[in-house]
């Protein structure tokens, strides 16, 4: 299940948060499905997302209109395009 969506407004990268855990230092470690030049599953921290910038220097944003959905629906949509 994808719970949250982050994206770069000036690039092609999107991170779907599948699960997360708060670490002892207050940072969050997320397991994500990433779409961009390639697609993969992996780990990213909230601080990494906060510090990353797109091609024009814009910060990564949270899609406030995204509703949680099964990752299979997201991948099907990507494969159809």
N, C-alpha and C positions, 0 to 999 in steps of 0.2 A: 504494500500500500504506500503510495506517495502522499505524504502529509503536507509538505510545504514545497514551494517552487521559488528558486532564485534564478535570476538571469542577468546577463550583461546587455544593457540597452544599446551599446555600440559595438556589439560583436555577436557571434553565433552560439555562445555557450549558455547552457541551462543546466541547473542542478536540481534534482528532485530528491528531497530528504525522505529516506525510507525509515530510518530510525536514528535516535540520538541519545547521547549520554553526557551528563555534566561531569566534568573532570574535577579533581581536587582544587585546581587553580582557578576554577570558575569558568574556564573555557568549555565549549561544547564540541564533542567529537561526533560527526555525522557519518552514517553509511549512506551513500548517494548513488543514484543513477545519473550519469552525466551525458548530455547530448551536445555535440559541437562538430568539429571536423571529424571526429570519430565518436563512438558511443562506448561507455564502459561503466562498470560498477567500481566503487572504491570508497576511500575515506577522505574527509576534509574537515578541518576545524572551522568553527565560526570565525575565529580571528583571521584565518587564511582568506575566507570569503570577504571579510570586512576590509582587508588590506589589498585585495586584488583590484585591478583596474582593467578596463577594456581598451580598445585601440585608441580611443579619443580621451582616455583618462577618466572615464566615468566609473563610478562605483557600481558594484553589483547591487541589484535591487531585489526585494521580495515582491512577488506577484500577489498583491492583496486580494485579487479576484479569483485566485486559484482555489478550487474546491478539491479536497482529498479524493483520490480515485486509485483504482488498482493500476499498478505499473504496466500490466498487460495492455490496458487501454491506451496508455501513452505510447507504448512501443508499437502497437498496431497502427495508430495514427501516423507515426513517423514512417513506418514501412509503406503506408499507402501513398505518401507524398513523394 
